Amino acid sequence: MNHAEYLQHDATALAALVTQGEVEARTLLSLAQAQMARVQPSLNALLRPLDDLAQTQLASRPQGPLAGVPMLIKDSVLDVAGVPTSYGSRAMARVVPTVHAAPLQRLLKAGAVVFGKSNLPEFGLKGVSDSAAFGRVSNPWDPGRTPGGSSGGSAAAVAAGVVPMAGGNDGGGSLRIPAACCGLFALKPSRGRISNGPGLAEIWFGACSEGVITRSVRDTALALDVLCGPEPGDPFVTPPSPGFVAAMQAPLRRLRVAFSTRSPLGTPVHAEAVAAVQQAARLLEDLGHRVEEAAPPIDGEQVAQAYLQLYFAHVPVAMDQALAAGARPRDFELLTRVTATLGRATSATQATAWQLRWNGFARQLAAFYGWYDVWLTPTLAGPPLLHGATDPPPAQRLALQALLGSGLLGLLARTGLMQGVIDTIARDNLTPYPFTQLANLTGTPAMSLPLHWTAEGLPLGVQIGGAMGDEATLLQLAAELEQAQPWFNRLPALAQG
């Protein structure tokens, strides 16, 4: 098998070839590593090789539904025993897990050959992948643009033809945003569908879910079958599925589809993002679904504020863990330190009050899904951003550094004098991605599909969300759309060499 032939197969097909003895797992790994070496200087998608893990897996003659499939995993959450989980930060270098994360164990048991960890922004806090410690990741469609975040390295590697599938997680759009930027498919599963054990219980109060980024719908369904299910002690458990590959192949009833293109924050939405949704709505209508414009009556500003409170609650804790292991304050990026300071100035009462609002969002969205089966929106408010587009201006950076250094930032936050700045941070941070966070706070599944390319030739995905626990309907619909408007062979020139 050569690289051109490798690109013609998804993970499902590659595993079948290995199982049938038509290609060796070692050959697939060599092809993936060779492509990684070729594109890495342009993309910086790989953060850390895992050669020993890959060779150990090959020596065991991998078998299972992912037999011999080369994979990358994101360098967060999916702990590898004996290897630091960086979370995109130099501060985490001394935090070394002692056991594999359950999802990694399941991938290895299924036969996947995991040979590296992919790059991401520090602590996965951004929709762009621009780690100061490990460098920014570039988009294979245009290296001057971001592949999105926070699973940006995984998406860049899949789009560049390195692997057919890569692991990631989604706490505010971190699977769907990079999939939309890179012309790929990704589904954020329901809360509790995939365990984070044993090293972690819930992540971000249950807002974050593990998953994969792929080129085909059936690969995502296969990965869900491999990854789903609880571990003892999990705080959230979603009722088991009879099997996502089987469910995906079942006939799909005609659905009631709502669509909307307005930003829930009232911020601008690019004409290309609007066009992407309108075209998808027409395609759904042509396929016989009932489509109408509608959106749940949820206050987007409240969702943005509640989402920002996640950062305030969790970033200080992550920072303390790294500091206890020997990190220095200067090891953290400026915006991480600012977020931690604002978080420390937030009272437990305030944080709890904001988290309690998640229930209202979930109830309103559930009522909406009682009337509509799925909800179509843009994934992004516009095409993939140019590098640096979301960087704070130099004057703002200097001001924040001065406030941090003097201790005034925390004092002003505790007295409430920073609330206007916090409101601005929430709005500015989410303006490019205002559509993805609601699914995280409510725990519902949502997916991004590569159904649109801009006039400049850039991918721009659309998002479709569904009711809690109903990944099956989303996968059935995705498979129908994939058949109606195939995307598998649409790859950037960089992937094809």
C-alpha positions in Angstrom: 0.0 0.0 0.0 1.3 3.5 -0.9 0.1 6.8 0.5 -2.4 7.5 -2.3 -4.0 4.2 -1.5 -3.9 4.8 2.2 -5.8 8.1 1.7 -8.6 6.2 -0.1 -9.5 4.2 3.1 -11.2 5.3 6.3 -10.4 3.6 9.6 -13.1 1.1 9.2 -11.7 -0.1 5.9 -8.1 -0.1 7.1 -9.0 -2.3 10.0 -10.8 -4.7 7.7 -7.7 -4.9 5.5 -5.5 -5.7 8.5 -7.9 -8.3 9.9 -8.1 -10.0 6.5 -4.3 -10.1 6.2 -4.2 -7.8 3.1 -2.0 -5.2 4.8 0.2 -5.2 7.9 -0.4 -2.8 10.8 3.3 -1.9 10.7 2.9 -0.7 7.1 0.0 1.5 8.1 2.0 3.0 10.9 5.0 3.7 8.6 2.7 5.4 6.1 1.2 7.6 8.9 4.6 8.5 10.4 6.0 9.3 7.0 3.1 11.7 6.2 3.4 13.2 9.7 7.1 13.9 9.1 6.3 15.5 5.8 3.5 17.9 7.0 4.7 18.6 10.6 7.0 21.5 9.5 4.0 23.2 7.9 1.3 22.3 10.5 2.9 21.6 13.9 0.1 19.1 14.7 2.2 16.6 16.6 3.1 17.6 20.2 4.7 14.4 21.5 5.6 11.1 19.7 4.6 7.9 21.5 6.9 5.5 19.7 7.2 3.0 22.6 3.4 2.7 23.0 3.0 2.1 19.2 5.7 -0.5 19.1 4.3 -2.3 22.1 0.9 -2.3 20.4 2.4 -3.7 17.2 4.2 -6.4 19.1 0.8 -7.6 20.5 -0.5 -8.2 16.9 -3.5 -5.8 17.3 -6.9 -7.2 16.7 -10.4 -5.8 17.0 -12.6 -3.3 15.2 -9.7 -0.8 14.9 -7.0 -3.4 14.2 -3.8 -1.7 13.1 -5.4 1.8 12.6 -2.8 4.5 13.3 -4.2 7.2 15.6 -3.2 10.3 17.4 -4.8 11.4 20.7 -5.1 14.9 22.0 -2.6 15.7 24.8 -5.3 16.4 27.4 -7.5 14.1 29.5 -6.4 10.9 27.7 -3.6 10.0 30.1 -0.8 7.7 29.0 0.9 6.0 31.9 4.4 7.4 32.5 4.0 10.3 30.1 3.2 13.9 31.1 -0.2 15.1 29.9 0.7 18.6 29.0 -2.7 20.2 28.3 -0.7 22.4 26.0 1.2 24.0 28.9 4.9 23.8 29.9 3.6 24.1 33.5 2.2 20.5 33.4 5.6 18.8 32.6 6.0 17.4 36.1 2.4 16.0 36.3 2.8 12.4 35.2 -0.1 9.9 35.3 0.5 6.4 36.5 -2.3 4.6 34.6 -3.8 4.8 31.1 -7.1 6.7 30.9 -10.1 4.3 30.3 -10.8 5.6 26.7 -7.1 5.0 25.8 -7.4 1.5 27.2 -10.5 0.9 25.1 -8.8 2.2 21.9 -5.8 -0.1 22.5 -8.0 -3.1 23.2 -9.8 -2.4 20.0 -6.5 -2.6 18.1 -5.7 1.1 17.4 -2.0 1.9 17.1 -1.6 5.2 19.0 1.7 6.8 18.0 1.5 10.4 19.2 -0.2 13.2 21.1 -1.6 16.2 19.2 -1.1 19.9 19.9 -3.6 22.2 21.5 -3.9 25.6 23.2 -3.0 25.9 26.9 -5.6 24.0 29.0 -7.8 23.7 25.9 -9.2 27.2 26.7 -9.4 28.6 23.1 -11.1 28.0 19.8 -7.6 28.4 18.2 -4.6 26.1 18.9 -1.7 28.5 19.7 0.2 27.1 22.7 3.1 29.3 23.7 5.0 26.2 24.9 4.5 24.0 21.8 3.8 26.5 19.1 0.7 27.2 17.1 -1.0 24.7 14.8 -1.8 25.6 11.2 -4.7 24.6 8.9 -3.9 22.2 6.1 -6.3 24.2 3.8 -4.4 27.4 4.4 -1.4 27.4 6.7 -2.0 31.1 7.4 -5.2 30.2 9.3 -6.0 28.3 12.4 -7.4 24.7 12.3 -9.6 25.7 15.3 -9.4 24.5 18.8 -8.9 23.1 21.1 -8.5 19.8 19.3 -6.7 21.6 16.5 -3.7 19.3 16.2 -5.9 16.3 15.8 -8.1 18.0 13.2 -5.0 19.2 11.2 -3.5 15.7 11.2 -6.7 14.1 9.9 -7.2 16.7 7.2 -3.6 16.4 6.2 -3.9 12.7 5.6 -1.8 11.6 8.5 -4.5 9.5 10.2 -8.1 8.7 9.3 -9.2 9.3 12.9 -7.8 11.3 15.9 -8.9 11.6 19.4 -10.1 14.8 21.0 -12.5 16.2 23.5 -15.2 18.9 23.5 -15.9 21.3 26.4 -17.2 24.2 24.4 -16.9 23.1 20.8 -13.4 21.7 20.8 -14.3 18.8 18.5 -16.8 20.6 16.4 -14.9 23.9 15.9 -11.7 22.2 14.4 -13.8 19.8 12.4 -15.6 22.8 10.9 -12.3 24.6 10.2 -10.7 21.5 8.5 -13.5 19.9 6.4 -14.1 17.0 8.7 -16.8 15.3 10.7 -17.1 15.3 14.5 -19.8 14.5 17.0 -19.8 15.6 20.7 -21.4 12.7 22.5 -24.0 13.1 25.3 -22.8 13.7 28.9 -21.8 10.4 30.5 -21.6 8.5 27.2 -17.8 8.0 27.5 -15.9 7.6 30.8 -13.0 9.9 31.8 -11.9 7.4 34.5 -10.0 6.4 36.4 -7.9 9.5 36.8 -10.7 11.9 36.3 -14.4 11.9 37.2 -16.3 14.6 35.3 -14.5 17.4 33.4 -15.8 21.0 33.7 -18.9 19.9 35.7 -19.7 17.4 32.9 -19.5 19.9 30.1 -16.6 18.1 28.4 -17.0 14.9 26.4 -14.4 12.7 24.8 -14.7 11.9 21.1 -13.0 11.7 17.7 -12.5 13.7 14.6 -12.9 11.7 11.4 -13.3 11.8 7.6 -16.3 9.5 7.6 -19.5 9.1 9.6 -19.1 5.4 10.0 -15.7 5.9 11.6 -17.2 8.1 14.3 -20.0 5.5 14.9 -17.3 2.8 15.2 -15.3 4.9 17.6 -18.3 5.5 19.8 -19.0 1.8 19.9 -15.4 1.3 21.1 -15.3 4.2 23.6 -18.8 4.3 25.1 -19.7 2.9 28.5 -19.1 3.7 32.1 -16.3 2.9 34.5 -16.9 2.2 38.2 -17.4 5.4 40.1 -18.4 7.6 37.1 -20.6 10.5 38.2 -22.6 10.6 35.0 -23.9 7.5 33.0 -25.9 7.7 29.8 -28.1 4.7 29.1 -26.3 2.2 26.9 -26.8 2.1 23.1 -27.6 -1.1 21.2 -24.7 -0.1 18.9 -24.0 3.0 16.9 -22.7 1.4 13.7 -25.9 -0.6 13.6 -28.0 2.4 14.5 -26.4 4.5 11.8 -27.3 1.9 9.2 -31.0 1.7 10.2 -33.6 3.5 8.1 -34.1 7.1 9.1 -37.6 8.5 9.6 -38.4 11.9 8.2 -37.4 14.5 10.8 -38.7 17.8 12.1 -35.7 20.1 11.5 -35.4 23.6 13.0 -32.7 25.9 11.6 -31.4 29.3 12.6 -28.4 31.5 11.6 -28.6 34.4 14.1 -25.8 34.4 16.7 -27.3 33.9 20.2 -25.0 36.7 21.3 -26.4 39.1 18.7 -22.9 39.3 17.2 -22.2 39.3 13.4 -22.5 36.0 11.4 -20.5 35.9 8.1 -22.5 35.6 4.9 -20.7 32.3 4.2 -21.9 30.8 7.5 -25.4 31.9 6.7 -25.2 30.4 3.2 -23.8 27.1 4.7 -26.9 26.7 6.8 -29.3 27.7 4.1 -27.8 25.2 1.7 -28.0 22.5 4.3 -31.6 23.3 5.0 -32.5 23.0 1.3 -30.6 19.7 1.1 -32.6 18.4 4.1 -35.8 19.6 2.6 -34.9 17.8 -0.7 -34.3 14.6 1.3 -37.9 14.9 2.6 -37.4 16.3 6.0 -39.7 19.1 7.4 -37.6 22.2 7.8 -38.5 25.5 9.3 -36.7 28.4 10.9 -36.8 28.3 14.7 -34.6 28.5 17.8 -35.1 27.8 21.5 -35.9 30.8 23.6 -32.6 30.7 25.6 -30.7 33.8 26.5 -27.4 33.6 24.7 -25.7 36.2 26.9 -26.6 34.1 30.0 -25.1 31.0 28.3 -21.9 32.9 27.5 -21.6 34.1 31.1 -22.3 30.6 32.5 -19.7 29.2 30.2 -17.1 31.7 31.2 -17.7 30.7 34.9 -16.4 27.2 34.0 -13.0 28.7 33.3 -13.1 30.7 36.5 -13.9 27.6 38.5 -11.5 25.2 36.9 -8.4 27.1 35.7 -7.2 28.0 39.3 -7.5 24.4 40.3 -5.5 23.2 37.3 -2.9 25.9 38.0 -2.6 24.8 41.6 -2.0 21.2 40.6 0.8 22.3 38.4 2.3 24.6 41.0 2.2 21.8 43.6 4.2 19.6 41.2 6.9 22.3 40.8 5.7 24.7 38.1 6.4 28.4 38.3 3.9 31.1 37.8 5.7 32.3 34.7 5.2 28.9 33.1 1.6 29.8 32.5 0.4 32.0 29.6 -0.8 35.5 30.4 -4.5 34.9 29.6 -4.4 31.7 31.8 -3.0 33.7 34.7 -5.7 36.4 34.1 -8.4 33.8 34.1 -7.1 32.1 37.2 -7.0 35.5 39.0 -10.6 36.3 38.0 -11.6 32.8 39.1 -10.0 33.2 42.6 -11.9 36.4 43.0 -15.2 34.7 42.2 -17.1 33.5 45.3 -18.4 30.0 45.7 -21.9 31.5 45.9 -21.5 33.2 42.5 -20.0 30.1 40.9 -22.8 27.9 42.2 -25.5 30.3 41.1 -24.2 30.3 37.6 -23.9 26.5 37.4 -27.5 26.2 38.7 -28.6 28.1 35.5 -27.5 25.1 33.4 -30.7 23.4 34.5 -32.9 26.1 33.0 -31.0 25.9 29.7 -31.4 22.1 29.7 -35.1 22.3 30.4 -35.7 24.9 27.7 -33.7 22.9 25.1 -35.4 19.7 26.0 -38.8 21.4 25.5 -37.5 22.6 22.1 -36.5 19.0 21.2 -39.9 17.9 22.2 -41.2 19.7 19.1 -38.2 19.4 16.8 -36.0 16.4 16.3 -32.8 18.3 15.4 -31.5 21.9 15.3 -29.3 23.2 12.4 -27.0 26.2 12.9 -23.6 27.3 11.8 -20.8 25.7 13.7 -18.7 28.8 13.3 -19.7 32.5 12.8 -17.3 32.7 9.9 -14.5 31.0 8.0 -11.4 29.8 9.8 -9.6 32.7 11.4 -6.2 34.0 10.4 -3.5 33.4 12.9 -3.4 36.0 15.6 -7.0 37.2 14.9 -8.1 36.6 18.5 -4.9 37.8 20.2 -5.4 40.7 22.6 -4.0 44.0 21.3 -0.5 44.9 22.7 -1.9 47.7 24.8 -4.4 45.3 26.5 -1.7 42.8 27.2 0.5 45.4 28.8 -2.4 46.6 30.9 -3.3 43.0 32.0 0.4 42.3 32.9 0.5 45.5 35.0 -2.7 44.7 36.8 -1.5 41.1 37.5 1.9 42.2 38.7 0.5 44.8 41.1 -2.2 42.5 42.5 -4.9 45.0 41.4 -6.6 42.6 39.0 -7.8 40.4 41.8 -8.7 43.3 44.1 -10.8 45.0 41.3 -12.5 41.7 40.5 -13.4 41.0 44.1 -15.0 44.5 44.4 -17.0 44.0 41.2 -15.2 46.7 39.3 -14.1 44.2 36.7 -17.5 43.1 35.7 -17.6 45.2 32.5 -14.2 43.7 31.5 -15.5 40.2 32.2 -18.6 40.8 30.1 -16.3 42.0 27.3 -14.1 38.9 27.7 -17.1 36.6 27.5 -18.4 38.3 24.3 -15.1 38.7 22.6 -14.0 35.1 23.4 -17.1 33.6 22.0 -17.9 35.9 19.0 -16.3 33.6 16.5 -17.9 30.5 18.1 -21.3 31.5 19.6 -23.2 28.4 18.6 -21.3 25.5 20.3 -21.4 26.0 24.1 -25.1 25.3 24.7 -24.7 21.6 23.9 -21.9 21.4 26.5 -23.8 23.1 29.3 -26.9 21.0 28.6 -25.0 17.7 28.0 -26.8 17.1 24.6 -25.1 15.6 21.6 -24.2 17.9 18.6 -22.1 17.3 15.4 -20.4 19.4 12.8 -20.6 18.3 9.2 -18.4 19.5 6.3 -21.2 20.5 3.8 -19.9 23.9 2.7 -16.7 25.4 1.3 -16.3 29.1 0.9 -15.6 31.1 -2.3 -11.9 31.0 -1.2 -12.0 27.2 -1.0 -12.0 27.1 2.8 -14.2 24.5 4.7 -17.0 25.8 6.9 -19.0 23.2 8.7 -22.6 23.3 9.9 -23.8 22.1 13.3 -26.7 19.8 14.0 -27.8 19.2 17.6 -30.2 16.6 19.0 -31.9 15.5 22.2 -30.0 14.1 25.2 -28.8 10.5 24.5 -30.0 10.5 20.9 -26.7 10.2 19.0 -28.3 7.5 16.9 -30.6 9.9 15.1 -27.7 12.3 14.5 -25.5 9.6 13.0 -28.4 8.3 10.8 -28.9 11.9 9.5 -25.2 12.4 9.1 -24.9 9.2 7.0 -27.8 10.3 4.8 -26.2 13.7 4.3 -22.8 12.2 3.6 -24.4 10.0 0.9 -26.3 12.9 -0.6 -23.3 15.2 -0.6 -20.0 13.2 -0.2 -17.0 14.8 1.3 -14.6 12.0 2.0 -12.3 12.6 -1.0 -12.3 16.4 -0.6 -8.8 16.9 0.8 -6.4 19.8 0.8 -3.4 19.7 -1.6 -1.1 19.2 1.4 -2.7 15.9 2.2 -2.1 14.5 -1.3 1.5 15.5 -1.6 
